[in-house]
């Protein structure tokens, strides 16, 4: 996560500077922060350790690799010393090796590297790197007609008795401008044939001494060398290619020499879905293990003193062991490397060893998005105990498509959904949770690309619902709504047959229900007529007629003072046969038009509503609709209109022409409505905010998702969006802090707060930013603050406490220097103390004020705008007297607020 500095007011700095000896609170400032969301990009094909004069490095070969960033370029060869990935050359690289051309060892890369301009592009197949620049070996070959069929796949240095030479094998017909198919040798000035050659592709080389001297072994698709049968494996003795023990049954992709304690043995990896690993024992080949996929790479590496043969490829089981794309072999059995490599179709193409400063590691490269629990696309390191991420990952940002809120054990989380496979360093397919400090997954993620999210308890374990459609990357094509049941994701599409664009929880009389809307066609059945309701077991139609005659894009529950009704907006002209121009409302019995609806679509299009939001700009809550229209109920409104139950109103002066998304956001200056869309090709701002009845420029970028959310740990509500923060390095997710609170948490019993010099009394240190550990929560209780001091709606929220216990919310006007033991915890609130109120926790949570309590400002005698600095903590009865005798109570962390 990255953030950028902004100015703080002198008055607030002066106030917090007086807080010695406790550390000054870090104020919330209106500051963009960027977050890392990773998506698939790039494939690693080869790894090789080499010192080119710049120090020992891991060289990475592949295709379409990138090191991220808004101006990132792709490359086929990169160098890595353990820090930033350094792209060196373009093209596609399949093999890396070392060869001494006479001036010292140089790195050699094989693949396909185009030269010239299409359609007459020629290709270099082998490059040499002297530490400064690449140079081709020989002239380029003729223009390619098939890129995949004209590449070098294998390189090896070997001395057959006539002197060291570089060998190249692959799928090529030409190399160095000469017609030498499949296998060639560099003689110092040109590429030359190797004996009678081989009649098909070569995929790997290995030098092996079977007791009669070292020979160069080749593996691939070939079956003959001249007239000599060589079934997919052959050895070069300096004069000819010879068969090896009768050959192999199918295409051979990888070779390695491994000694399991009985002497070196040649092992071969095959493109077989039943028996992909074979071993040469004397003059006989034998199958080592059954598997359900191909073995594409073999590598021997010693980690923590023990050598192992590491097997990579495309499989999920090998030798009876569940192992995703990679496994370790000790000569007798296989071991999985944690959860292995994961994505929709994980493939391990490359294996190699390297020490980046933490000891020797095995590096796996290929096409994947995570290794075990670590998000590390394309490349990751295994240290013998667990996976380590490769940073930066070989990937680019994945677009965010939806935001939502989800409570986990009483603590709120931001839900982010989109086209990504990781959040920070956590593997999270398409969906992740943010608690204000760190990312976490929700199960193994979802195969659904969510366009809308809603929290709803249907009584059957459903707590979070995601609506959308096919993700295009291996997710089920018939899933449109999925439900998190607390353990896993359930498909609850149950007959829905098109994208779901909106979910909304609404109570139209019998109780709260979940409603869904989208592109569902009314020609299929009444059930799929664009709006439907979930009854806990199946989707039910809303209304008795044919439903809407066009797509519904947004839903909202809005109470204009006469009871809540469900509003549906989109691109329709009637619903259940009732004329309704792009917006309608459901009263629990029937649909009706909304004061004339929307009209005069822009750009020659009919009117379309894209988004709905309830927002109070100072005159009471109103329903705001955004879209592609200029009038609502006959009133000139442009792209945003407000409905208050009595009629339509213009949203404010200077409204944009077309709006695609909007969100209500609380700031220290009061609530703001933020919208984004198209306001003209030359307009300086694509995103605007409504301030005192007028639209003001907010940002020059267009945003397709906006969401106001307060995690309770950030010091105020943030505006979240799916664009990167200005001047950052990519990520497609950022947040702008709204400074709803002038203050910050302090007084943590985590042992890391420098301002707290007194230790938790029983060595019961809590988690980061929390109070000391208690009998039911080893991490300790957490006090969070939501709301805005300016709006006098601050709420103190305590979580992580006993399931049911009296909780006292305390306010003070001074600090206890260094903290003081307080029951089982540490108290920093001092001076004149006020008990704001005593409430009973429920499921470990309690908040002040309750329904009948005065506000925090009123009870604490801190009027908004007074500039007073107040301190807050919550203490509670501990559940177990024996936890930290003789005390029977504990306390959470503290908060300081400037009123």
Buried (B, 14 or more C-beta within 10 A) or exposed (E): BBBEEEEBEEEBEEBBEEBEEBBBBEBBBBBBBBBBBBBBBBBBBBBBBBEBEEEEBBBBBBBBBBBBBEEBEBBBBBBBBBEEBBBBBBBBBBBBBBBEBEEEEBBBBBBBBBBEEEEEBBBBBBBBBBEEEBEBBBEBBBBBEEEEEBBBBBBBBBEBEEEEBBBBBBBBBBBBBBEBBBBBBBEEEBBBBBBBBBBBBBBBBBBBEBEEEBBBBBBBBBBBBEEEEBBBBBBBBEEBBBBBBEBBBBBBBBBBBBEBEEEBBBBBBBBBBEBBBBBBEEEEBEBBBBBEBBBBBBBBBEBEEEBBBBBBBBBBBBBEBEBBBBBBBBBEEBEBBBBBBBBBEBBBBBBBBBEBEEEBBBBBBBBBBBBBBBBBBBBBBBBBEEBBBBBBBBBBBBBBBBBBBBEBEBBBBBBBBBBBBBBBBBBBBBBBBBBBEBBBBBBBBBBBBBBBBBBBEBEEBBBBBBBBBBBEBEBBEEBBBBBBBEEEBBBBBEEBBBBBBBBBBBEBEEEEBBBBBBBBEBEEBBBBBBBBBBEEEEBEBBBEBBBBBBBBBBBBBBEBEEEBBBBBBBBBBBBBEBEBBBBBBBBBEEBBBBBBBBBBBBEEEBBBBBBBBBBEBEEEBBBBBBBBBBBBBEBEBBBBBBBBBEBBBBBBEEBBBBBBBBBBBBBBBBBBBBBBBBBEEEEEBBBBBBBEEEBBBBBEEBBBBBBBBBBBBBBBBBBBBBBBBEEBBBBBBBBBBBBBBBBBBBBBBBBEBEBBEBBBBEEBBBBBBBBBBBBBBEBBBBBBBBBBBBBBBBBBBBBBBBEBBBBBBBBBBBBBBEBBBBBBBBBBBBEEEBEBBBBEBEEBBBBBBEEEBEBBBBBBBBEBEEEBBBBBBBBBBBBEEEBBEEBBBBBBBBBBBBB
